[in-house]
Amino acid sequence: MFAATPALGAGTTYTIGPVVDVSAPCAGQNAEVEQAVDPALGYVYETWMGCRGIAFARSTDGGRTFEEPLSVPGSVGSNYNSWDAAVAVGADGTVYAVFMLTRASQWYPVVAASFDHGSTFTQVTRLIPPDPHNWGDRPFIAVGPDNSVYVTWDYGPDRSTVTYLCDPTGSCGFATGQLNVVMQRSTDHGLTFGPMTYVSPGFPASGGDSAPMVIEPNGRIDVLYQGYHITDPTTYAMEPGYEYFTASSDGGQTWSSPVRLGPDNGTMSLAEWWIDGAIAMDAGGNLYAVWDTQGTDDDVGWLSSSVDHGAHWSDPVQVPPDRLQVPHVMEVSGGSSGTAYVSFFSSADPQGYADYLRTFSIAHGWQGAAVRVSPDFGDISVWPGDTFGISTLSPGNVVLSWGSATSSTQKKSHIFAAPVAVRGH
C-alpha cells in the first residue's frame, strides 16, 4: 500500500499511500474535487460533483481512510442544478463548503457550514445576486484569521452575453461574455454575506474569472485570477488571457493594481476547458502561483514565486517535463518557509490521465523530478473534472486528490485521494 519513490537527481523521496477511492459509495460520475485540511486535528476534507449533487467526505486520520460521503444540504433537488464545489476550514474548526446553483433564472453560490468538523452541515446560505438573469460560475472560499469567510466567484449581470467553447471530453471555456471576478464577505460564520465587491477591474465586463485566494496572518487577501482582454464592448469578444495577482487589505473592499505573471511565457487560450491557476502561501509567508499556457504547438505548466507578498514575482519555471498539447492542470500547496509542493494532472503519458507531485525550493529550485502519485491511469475519454486537490497537513506531509475513470471504475470517473510523505528536501 505504501511506496517510497526517489526523486531522480536529488535526495527527495515520496512515500505514497494508501490510495483511497473516496467516492466509491456514490453512483454515477464523480468529478472536480477540491480539498482542505485542518492541521490541528489532522482531518482532511474533500468535496466534489457527485452523490446526486455536491458530495463531501471526511478523513480523521490524515487521508488514510475516509468516511462515507454525504450530499451537501442545498445541493440536491429536482428543480435546480449544482456544480463547482470548494471547501475551506476556519481557525476555529468550522468547515465551509461552497458550490454553484442554478435556480429559476439565476446562478449563484451557496455556502453550507459545519460546526462539528464536517460530520453534518446545519447552516445553508444562498448568495443571491441583484440581477434577475445573471451568469455565474466557479466559486472559491477561504477563511481569515478572524474567522471572516470570503467567497470569490465568476459573475456577469447578463447571461445572454456568455457563449461557450466546449470540449467533447472536457468542460467549457468562454468565447464571449460579461465575465468578472467578484467577492463577498461574511463576518458571522457564513450566516449572511455582504454585497459584491469587484476584484477584476473593468466591471461589468472585465474579462476576469477563476480566482483562488489565500489569506495572510494579518488578514490581507491575496488573489490570483485569470484575465482575458475584452476586445469588443458590444459582443464581449475576448483575447487569450494571462494570470494576474491582486490583494486587498480592507476585507475585499478595494484591490491593488493587478500584477501580470509571466508576461513573456505565453497565454491561456479561450478554449481552455479546465480551471487554470492556483495560489499558495508557505509557513514563511512566501507566495506561489501555478498556471498553464497553450500555444500553437505546445501546452506548458508554470510556477512563479514571490518573497514580497506579491509585489514582484520570479521568472516562471516549467513544472511538467513535457510541452505536449494536452491539459496540464496545476495545483500548489505551501510547505515550510521557502518550500512548495506542486501537483499537476496530465494526460501526457499515452496510458492516460495521472496525477504527479514535485517539490520546489525558492533557494535551490526543483528538488528532483516529479513522481506519479496515482497508481492507475485515467481514461481520457471520460471527464475527470476541472480541478484537483492538494493540501499540506504539516511540512513534509501532503495529501492529494484527483478524479479519474480507471480500469476498475467501468467508464465512470471516481474521486481518489492519497497522503504523501516527502522527505529529504
N, C-alpha and C positions, 0 to 999 in steps of 0.2 A: 504493500500500500504506500510505502514511502520510498522515494528515490533521491539519492544525493547526486546531483549533476554538476560537474565542474564547469565554470565559465572559461572558455579557451583563452589562453594568454594571460590569465590572472589567477589569483588565489581564491576568488569568489566561488562559493558553492551554493547551490539551491537545493534544499530538501523539500520535496513536493509531496503533498498528500495528507490525508486521503482525499480523492476526488469524489464529491457527493453530487448525486442527481437531486437537486433541491426541489425541482418541480415534478418529480415522479408521480405524486398523488393527483396532479391536475391533468384532466383530459384535454385534448386539443393542442393547439400550438401555444408555446410559451417562448417569449422573446423580449428583448430590450430591457435587460436587467440593470439596475443601479444599486449601489451598496453604501452602507455607512457602518461605523463601528463605535462602540462605547469602550474605550481603552480601560476605564476604571473597573469595569465588570468583565472585560474580555468577551463581550457579546458582539455578534455580527448580525446585521440586518440586511435582507435582500428584498427588493420589490421589483415587479416586472409586469408585463402584459400577459395575463393568463388567469386560470381559475375563474373563467366566465367574465372577468372584468380586470381588476388590478389585484395581483397576488402579493402576499407578504409572508416571509418566513424568517424565523429567528434561530440563531445558534447561540448557545450559552457556554460553549467550550472552544471558543476561538476559531470556529469554522470547520471543526472536525465532524460534527453531526448537526443536523438541522431538524427542528420540529416541523410537524405537518403544516403546510401553507394554509393561510386563511385568505378570504376575499376581503379586501379593504372596504369598510362600510361606505356607501355612497357611490361605489363604482359599478354595481351590478343592477341592471334594470332593463325592462323591455322597451322603454321609450327614450333611451339615450345610450350613447356610446362613450367609453372611456379609453384613454391611451396615454402614453408617455409618462411613466411614473418616475419619481425620485424620492430619496429618503435622507433624513438628517437627524442628528441627536444633539440635544442641548446639554449644557454643562450640568444641569440638574437631572439628567437621565431621561427627560421627556423625548419620545420618538415621534417624528413628524413624517407622514407620507403625503406626497402631493401627486396629483395626476390631472390630466385634462379631461374635460367632459363636454359633450355636445348635448344641449337640451333646448328644445324649441328652436329659436333662431340664433342662439348664442353659443359661443365656445369660450370656456373659461376654466381656470384651475380650481381644484378642490383640495383642501388641506384637512387630513384626518390626524388627530393627535392621540397618542397612547401615553397614559400616566402610570403604567405598570410594566415598563420596559418591553413593550411590544407584545404582551400577552393578549390585550384587547385594545380596540380603538373606540373610545366612547364619545369623542367630540369630532364633528364634521362641519367644516365651514366652506361655503362657496364664495369665490371672489368674482361676483357677477359684474361685468363691465357696464359702462353707461350707454354703449352703442347697441341698438337693437338687432343688428345684423353683422356683428363683428367677426373677425378671424382671430384664431388663437392657436398656439402650438407650444411644444417643448418647455415645460417649466423646470426650474432648478430651485432647490431650497437649501438654506443654511441658517445656522443659529449663532447669534453673537454671544460674547461673554456675559452680557446682562440678560441672556435668555430671550432677547428680541428675535423674532422669526422673520426671515427675508425670503421672498419668492420673486425670482425673475421669470418672465415668460415672453414669448413671441406674440405680438399683438398688432392688429390692424383694425381701424374703425370700420372698414367696408370690405367684407369678404368677397364681394364680386370682383375686386381688383386682383385677386390672387389666382394665378394659373400655375400649373404644375408640370414638372418633368419627372416621370415615374419610370423606375426600373422594373422589369418583369420579375426579377428575383430579389428585389430590394425594396426600398421605400421610395420617397419622392423628394426632389428638390424643387426650387421655385424659379419660374421663368419671369414672372412679373408680380407686382403686388405692393400694397401698403404694409411693409414689414418694419417692425420696430421692436427694440428690447425695452420692456417696462419693468418696474419693480414695485412691489407692495410690501408693507411692513406691519407686523403685529407686535404689540407690547404686552399682550395678555395671553401668552401661550397659545396663539393661533385661534383664539375665540373670535376676534374681529381683526380686520385688516384695514389700513388706511388707503387713501386714493393712490392711483398710479403716479409714479414719477418716471421721467423719461431718461433712460440710461444712454441710448444711442442718439446722438444729436441729429436733428432734422425731422422730428415728428411733424406730420403724420406718415411720412414715407422716408425713413432714414436708411432703409436697406439693411437694418440690423436684425440678427436672430441668434439663437443658441448661445446663452450667456451663463455658463457656470461661474461660481464665485467661491472665495474663501474670506473668512472674517479674521482680522488680526486681533491679537490680545487687547489692543486699545480700542477695539470696536470699528476700526476702519474697514470698509468693504472693498475688496479687490475683485474686479470682474474682467473676464476675458470673453469677448463676443466676436461673432462673425459679421463682417460688414461688407455689403455689396453696394456699389455706387449706382444710384438711380439715375439713368441717362435720359429718361423721358417723363416729365411730370404729369403727362396725361395717361399714357399707357402703363407707367411704372415699370418699364423695361429696365434691366439691370446689367452691369458688367460683372465679370468674375471678381471674387472677393478676397479679402485679407483678414487676418486676426488682429483685433485691437484690444488694448488694455486701458481700463479706466478705473478710477477709485472715488469713493465718497467718504468723507469724514464727518458727515452730519446725518447719518442714518438713511442715506439714499435720497436726500432732498436735492442735492446738487452733485455734479460729477466733474472730474478733472478732464482736461482736453485729452482725447484718445491718443494713445501711442500705437503706431502701427508696428507689428512684429514682423521680422523677416521681409522687409520690403523688396529685397533682391532675390528672394527664394521661392518665387512662383506664386500662383494664385489658386483659389478654390473655385472650381467650375460651378455653373448654375445647376448642372445635372447631378452633382454630388448628392447621393441619397442618404448617407449616414450623418449622424450628429458629429460635427467636426469641432475639435478644440476642447481642452481641459486645462485646469489650473490647480496648483497645489502649493502648499507652504510647508517648509521643513521646521524642525524644532528651533532653529536659529532665526527664523523669520525670512529666510530667502524664498523667493518665488520661482516657480517652474511653470512653463506653458508648453503644451504639445498641440500639434495640429498636422493636417495632411494637405498637400497641394497636388493638383492634377495639371499636367502639361499635355502637349500633343502626342507625346510618346512615352510619358512616364508618370508615376504616382509616387510621391515621396512623403514619408513621415518625419516630422521635425521636433526638436526640443530646443528651447531657449530658457535662460535663467536670468534672474535679476537679484542683485545683492543690495539694492537701494529702494526697495518697496515699489518697484515698477517704474521708476523714473527712467531707467536705462535697462536695456536688455542685451544679452550676449548675442553674438552671431549664432544663428541656428546651426545645430549639428544633426546629421541624419541619424535616425533611430533604427528602422529595419535595415537589413543589409542590402535589400534589393530595391529596384526602382520600377518594378513591373506595373503595368496598368491594371491593378486590382485595388480594392479598398485596403487601406491601412488605417484602421480605426484606432485612435490614440487615446490613452488614458495615463494619468500620472498621480503619484502619491508621495508626499514628503517623508523623509526619514530623519535621522539625526542631522545636526547642523551641517550643511554642505552636501547632503546626500538625497537623491530622489530615486524612486522605483518607477520605471516606465513600462507600461504594458501596451502591446499592440496586437490587434486581432486582424488576421490577414488570410487571404486565400492564395498567397504567392506560391505555396507548395502545391504541386499538381494534385496531391491527395485531397485537398480541400481546406476549409477554414480551420484555423488553430489560433490559440491564444499564447502569446510569448511575453517574457519578462526580462528586463535588462536593468542594470544598476548604473547610475551616473553620479560622479563626484565633480563638484564645481572646481576643486583644486586639481584633480587628476584625470578628468574625462571619464570615458566608459570603462567600467570595471569588468572587462571581458565581453564576450559575445552574448547574444540573447539565448535564453533557454526556453524550450517549448513546455508550457505548463499543462495544456490539455492533452490527455493521452490519446484521444481518438479525434480523427479529422471530421469536420462537418461538411455535409452535402451543400455544395454551392448553389444548388437549385432551390433550396429552402431558405427563406429569410430568417436570419438569426437575431435580428434586432439592430437598432442604430447605435446603441450604447452598451458599455460593459463596465464591470465594477472592479475597483482596486482600492484598498484601504490599508493603512499601517496601524496595526494594533500596538506595536512598540518597535523601536529601531531594530531592524533585522527580522521582524515578524510581520509578514504581509498576507493579506487574503485577497484572492482574485475570484471573479465570477464572470461567466460568459454564456451565450446561447449557441446551440448547435443542434442540427439533426444528424446524429451519428448512426452507425450501422445497427445500434441496438434500440433506436427510438422509432423505427418504422416510418421514416419520412416526416416526422414531426420534430420541431425544434423543442429542446428541453433546456432548462437552466442548470448549469453546473457550477460548483464552487470548490476551491481548494486553498488551504493555508500553505504558505511557503516560508521556510526559514532561510534567510540569506546570511551567509557567514563569510568572513574574510575580507570585507571591503572597508 
